[in-house]
Amino acid sequence: MRKLLLLLLILNGGFTFCQIEEVRRITQQLCSPELNGRGYVNKGDSLAAAFIAAEFSKIGLKPIGDSYFQEFQHSVNTFPGKMLVKQNNRILIPGVHFLVDAGSAGGKMQLKPKRIPISIALNTEKLIQEIQAISNGTTYNSIAFDFRKLSSDTLRKINGLTRKIAGIMPVIEVTDRKLTWSVSSEQLKYPLLQIQDSVFVFDEALTIEIEAEQLTDYRSNNVIGYLPGKRKWGKKVIYSAHYDHLGRMGEETYFPGANDNASGTAMLLSMANYFKKNPINRSIVFIAFAGEEAGLVGSKYFVQNPLVKLKKISFVLNLDIMGSGEEGITVVNATLFESEFKELQQINQEQKLISHIKSRGPAANSDHYWFTQMNVPAFFIYTMGPNKNYHDIFDTYENLSFVEYQDLVALLCAFTKQL
C-alpha cells in the first residue's frame, strides 16, 4: 500500500513538469546540426556542455564548487574538412555508402587496391606474402578486403586485422553489413575505409581526399550539479548519462546521436526536474559525462578525481538509450546487485509500468563501469525497441518514440526513494 500511494503521488503530482514535450525539446536541441553531433569538430561537445549547464541552472541544481564543469583532457582523432571518396566518377555519400575508420589517417591519393578474399585474410602466411608483393610491386598500392557474407565467428577472428595493416598501406573493407562508426584516440599511418558492397567495384581505382586531424590534450567537461537532501548527512544517489556523441565526419556529415545519448541526457534532466520539486532524504548528484564514446574517459576521470567521495555514494543509475521501450528495458549489473534488481522488478510488477525488465551481467559498455570497478553499486539501464539505429547517421530525433518515457520516470522515481 505504501508503494502504491508513493507511485500515485508521482504519477499524479510529479509529471506536470516532466512532460514528453520537454524531453523532446531537449533531445531535439542536442541533436541539432548546430551542436555538430556533440563531438570534437567545431567543439560540438563544449556547445552541448554549455546547453546542459544552462538547463541545470534553470532547474535549480547547485554546482559542486565554483561551476558545473569538471574539465579533463584527452586525445581524439577528428575529420574536420574534406571527405571525398570517388570511384568510376561516382561520388560516394559519407555515412550512407562509406565510413572512414575512426582512427583513419587522412590523405589525397589515387588508390589501386588489390582484392583479398577472406580465405587469404585468415591465412597469416599468405596474407604476409600478398602485402609484400603489393609493397614491392607497381600495379597496386592498397588492399580491398572482401568481407561480405561473414559470420560473427569469422568477424571476431579478423577483429583488428585491418587496423594493423593500415600501419603499412591504405586499406578498404568491402562489407554488406550496417555501417557503424566510433571514436578513436589514436591515428593510423594510412587511410582505412569501410565501403558498402552495393556501390564498390573491385579492381577499379578510387580517388580519395580525406582531412584528418588528431587533437592531443583536447579539453572536455563533465557537467555536474546536485540537489541537497532533507538530511544533511548520509550517502548520495548519482544519476548519470553521457551527452557526447560521434560528431562530424567531414564538413557535411554529422551523427545526431538521438537515442545514444541525447535521450538519456534528456531523461537525466527530467529526473533532476522531478526531484527538485519532490526532494527526498538523500542528496542526489546529476552528472552529464563527456568522453564516453572516446572510451569512457569522462567517467574514468571523475572516479579518479571524485567531486563526491566514492564511499559516500549509495547507488549510481546510469541512463543511456532512453528513446524507446516497446520491448522493455535492460539492466546491466543486475546479477551483481540482485537485491536492488529484485526491488526494481517488484515496483514494476506492482504498478505494471514496463513490459519487460531484462537482467544482464557486468559489462564495460557505459559510464557505470568505472564506479563498479571501485566497488560503488551501479545499474546501467537502457531501453529496447524496434529502432535499431546506432552509431550511424540515421539515429535521429524523428526516429524516437519515447513510448515508455513516463513509465520509466515513474519506475526510477519510486526506486530512488527506496534506496
ZAMARGU-4260 file (C-alpha; in steps of 0.2 Angstrom, whole numbers, plus 5000, padded with zeros to 4 digits):
<rodrens>
0) 5000/5000/5000 | 5014/5012/5004 | 5022/5009/4987 | 5005/5011/4979 | 5002/5028/4987
5) 5020/5033/4983 | 5018/5030/4964 | 5001/5038/4964 | 5009/5053/4971 | 5022/5053/4957
10) 5010/5049/4943 | 4998/5062/4948 | 5008/5076/4956 | 5025/5075/4948 | 5023/5074/4929
15) 5016/5092/4926 | 5034/5097/4923 | 5040/5080/4917 | 5030/5080/4901 | 5035/5072/4885
20) 5036/5089/4876 | 5050/5094/4887 | 5060/5079/4885 | 5058/5080/4866 | 5063/5099/4866
25) 5079/5094/4875 | 5083/5079/4864 | 5079/5089/4848 | 5091/5103/4853 | 5105/5091/4857
30) 5103/5083/4840 | 5103/5099/4831 | 5116/5102/4817 | 5122/5117/4827 | 5129/5106/4841
35) 5139/5096/4827 | 5134/5079/4834 | 5141/5083/4851 | 5159/5078/4846 | 5175/5086/4844
40) 5174/5095/4827 | 5169/5113/4830 | 5169/5109/4848 | 5152/5101/4847 | 5154/5093/4864
45) 5158/5110/4873 | 5142/5118/4865 | 5132/5104/4872 | 5140/5105/4889 | 5135/5124/4889
50) 5117/5119/4885 | 5116/5106/4899 | 5124/5118/4912 | 5111/5131/4907 | 5097/5118/4910
55) 5105/5113/4926 | 5104/5131/4932 | 5086/5133/4925 | 5081/5118/4936 | 5090/5125/4951
60) 5104/5112/4953 | 5118/5118/4964 | 5136/5116/4957 | 5149/5107/4967 | 5162/5121/4968
65) 5163/5136/4958 | 5154/5129/4942 | 5145/5115/4935 | 5161/5109/4925 | 5174/5097/4928
70) 5187/5099/4915 | 5199/5085/4909 | 5210/5082/4894 | 5211/5068/4881 | 5217/5064/4864
75) 5205/5061/4849 | 5206/5059/4830 | 5194/5070/4820 | 5189/5073/4802 | 5185/5092/4801
80) 5186/5095/4782 | 5187/5087/4766 | 5178/5070/4765 | 5178/5064/4747 | 5178/5046/4740
85) 5175/5043/4722 | 5175/5028/4710 | 5171/5027/4692 | 5167/5046/4693 | 5153/5042/4706
90) 5155/5051/4722 | 5151/5040/4737 | 5140/5048/4751 | 5148/5048/4768 | 5138/5038/4781
95) 5127/5030/4768 | 5140/5022/4756 | 5156/5023/4766 | 5164/5027/4783 | 5182/5031/4787
100) 5188/5021/4802 | 5188/5032/4817 | 5207/5030/4818 | 5210/5033/4800 | 5224/5044/4793
105) 5219/5057/4780 | 5227/5059/4763 | 5224/5064/4745 | 5228/5050/4734 | 5223/5038/4720
110) 5221/5020/4727 | 5223/5005/4716 | 5218/4991/4728 | 5221/4973/4726 | 5206/4961/4731
115) 5210/4950/4745 | 5197/4936/4749 | 5193/4931/4767 | 5202/4914/4764 | 5218/4924/4762
120) 5214/4936/4776 | 5213/4921/4788 | 5229/4914/4782 | 5243/4924/4790 | 5257/4917/4779
125) 5248/4920/4763 | 5242/4937/4769 | 5260/4942/4773 | 5265/4937/4755 | 5252/4947/4747
130) 5256/4963/4757 | 5275/4960/4752 | 5270/4958/4734 | 5260/4974/4734 | 5273/4984/4743
135) 5287/4978/4731 | 5276/4980/4715 | 5269/4994/4705 | 5252/4988/4700 | 5243/4990/4717
140) 5246/5002/4731 | 5232/4996/4743 | 5221/4982/4749 | 5202/4979/4747 | 5197/4965/4758
145) 5181/4956/4753 | 5172/4955/4770 | 5155/4950/4763 | 5144/4936/4770 | 5154/4934/4785
150) 5148/4925/4801 | 5150/4933/4818 | 5164/4920/4822 | 5174/4925/4807 | 5172/4943/4811
155) 5179/4940/4828 | 5194/4931/4821 | 5198/4946/4809 | 5195/4959/4823 | 5209/4972/4822
160) 5217/4965/4807 | 5213/4979/4795 | 5220/4992/4808 | 5236/4983/4809 | 5238/4983/4790
165) 5233/5002/4789 | 5250/5004/4798 | 5258/4998/4781 | 5247/5004/4767 | 5229/5010/4764
170) 5215/4998/4767 | 5197/4996/4761 | 5184/4984/4769 | 5171/4980/4757 | 5156/4975/4768
175) 5137/4970/4766 | 5134/4974/4785 | 5127/4990/4793 | 5139/5005/4794 | 5143/5008/4812
180) 5155/5022/4817 | 5165/5026/4833 | 5178/5037/4841 | 5197/5034/4842 | 5210/5042/4852
185) 5224/5037/4840 | 5228/5040/4822 | 5234/5026/4810 | 5248/5029/4797 | 5237/5026/4782
190) 5218/5028/4777 | 5206/5014/4782 | 5189/5014/4774 | 5173/5004/4775 | 5163/5004/4759
195) 5146/4996/4756 | 5147/4981/4743 | 5132/4989/4734 | 5142/5003/4727 | 5160/4996/4727
200) 5168/4989/4711 | 5183/4978/4714 | 5198/4980/4703 | 5194/4998/4700 | 5204/5013/4706
205) 5197/5026/4719 | 5201/5044/4722 | 5201/5049/4740 | 5203/5066/4748 | 5201/5065/4767
210) 5206/5078/4780 | 5210/5070/4797 | 5217/5079/4812 | 5222/5071/4829 | 5219/5083/4843
215) 5230/5080/4858 | 5226/5087/4875 | 5208/5091/4869 | 5198/5099/4883 | 5181/5092/4888
220) 5170/5094/4903 | 5159/5083/4914 | 5144/5093/4919 | 5139/5091/4937 | 5125/5098/4948
225) 5116/5092/4964 | 5101/5093/4975 | 5103/5093/4993 | 5093/5081/5003 | 5082/5084/5018
230) 5095/5076/5028 | 5112/5084/5028 | 5122/5069/5031 | 5121/5052/5023 | 5125/5043/5007
235) 5121/5051/4990 | 5112/5044/4974 | 5120/5048/4957 | 5111/5049/4941 | 5122/5050/4926
240) 5121/5050/4907 | 5134/5053/4894 | 5130/5068/4882 | 5144/5066/4870 | 5142/5058/4853
245) 5152/5055/4837 | 5152/5072/4830 | 5156/5076/4812 | 5164/5065/4798 | 5169/5079/4786
250) 5161/5096/4784 | 5144/5089/4778 | 5140/5074/4788 | 5136/5073/4806 | 5130/5060/4818
255) 5114/5066/4828 | 5115/5053/4842 | 5097/5055/4846 | 5094/5038/4856 | 5113/5037/4860
260) 5113/5048/4870 | 5103/5064/4868 | 5088/5054/4875 | 5097/5048/4891 | 5103/5066/4894
265) 5085/5072/4892 | 5080/5059/4905 | 5094/5065/4917 | 5086/5082/4916 | 5069/5075/4919
270) 5074/5066/4934 | 5083/5082/4941 | 5067/5092/4937 | 5056/5079/4947 | 5067/5078/4962
275) 5069/5097/4963 | 5050/5098/4965 | 5050/5082/4976 | 5065/5082/4987 | 5070/5066/4996
280) 5080/5062/5011 | 5096/5058/5001 | 5106/5071/4991 | 5106/5067/4973 | 5120/5071/4961
285) 5117/5073/4942 | 5132/5070/4931 | 5132/5073/4912 | 5148/5064/4907 | 5159/5069/4892
290) 5170/5057/4883 | 5160/5041/4884 | 5161/5037/4866 | 5180/5040/4867 | 5182/5026/4879
295) 5173/5031/4895 | 5186/5044/4898 | 5175/5057/4907 | 5168/5044/4920 | 5185/5037/4922
300) 5192/5054/4926 | 5178/5058/4938 | 5181/5041/4948 | 5199/5045/4949 | 5196/5063/4954
305) 5179/5062/4963 | 5170/5078/4967 | 5159/5066/4978 | 5168/5054/4990 | 5165/5037/4982
310) 5162/5029/4999 | 5148/5042/5001 | 5138/5035/4985 | 5124/5024/4989 | 5120/5020/4971
315) 5123/5025/4953 | 5109/5025/4940 | 5117/5027/4923 | 5104/5031/4909 | 5108/5028/4891
320) 5097/5025/4875 | 5081/5030/4883 | 5071/5034/4867 | 5061/5019/4865 | 5055/5005/4877
325) 5042/4995/4866 | 5052/4979/4871 | 5056/4984/4888 | 5072/4989/4897 | 5089/4980/4901
330) 5098/4982/4917 | 5117/4980/4916 | 5124/4974/4933 | 5108/4966/4938 | 5117/4950/4943
335) 5129/4959/4953 | 5116/4969/4964 | 5102/4956/4965 | 5093/4963/4979 | 5092/4980/4971
340) 5086/4972/4955 | 5073/4962/4964 | 5067/4979/4971 | 5066/4987/4954 | 5056/4972/4947
345) 5044/4972/4962 | 5040/4990/4959 | 5037/4987/4941 | 5026/4971/4944 | 5015/4980/4956
350) 5012/4995/4945 | 5013/4986/4928 | 5024/5000/4921 | 5037/4992/4909 | 5033/4977/4898
355) 5049/4968/4902 | 5065/4971/4913 | 5079/4960/4906 | 5093/4956/4918 | 5111/4957/4911
360) 5128/4954/4920 | 5143/4966/4921 | 5149/4975/4905 | 5161/4989/4902 | 5149/4997/4890
365) 5144/5014/4898 | 5149/5026/4912 | 5143/5014/4926 | 5158/5003/4923 | 5172/5014/4932
370) 5160/5015/4948 | 5158/4997/4948 | 5177/4994/4947 | 5178/5005/4963 | 5165/4995/4972
375) 5151/5008/4970 | 5134/4999/4967 | 5128/5004/4949 | 5115/5000/4936 | 5116/5004/4918
380) 5098/5005/4911 | 5094/5006/4893 | 5078/5004/4883 | 5074/4991/4870 | 5063/4993/4854
385) 5062/4992/4835 | 5073/5007/4832 | 5090/4999/4829 | 5099/5015/4823 | 5115/5015/4832
390) 5131/5025/4829 | 5125/5029/4812 | 5118/5045/4803 | 5100/5038/4805 | 5100/5039/4824
395) 5089/5055/4823 | 5076/5064/4834 | 5062/5059/4822 | 5065/5041/4824 | 5062/5041/4843
400) 5046/5035/4850 | 5048/5039/4869 | 5034/5026/4871 | 5039/5021/4889 | 5046/5038/4895
405) 5033/5042/4908 | 5033/5024/4915 | 5052/5024/4916 | 5052/5040/4925 | 5039/5033/4937
410) 5049/5017/4940 | 5066/5027/4943 | 5057/5039/4955 | 5050/5025/4965 | 5066/5015/4965
415) 5076/5030/4970 | 5065/5033/4985 | 5068/5015/4991 | 5087/5017/4991
</rodrens>
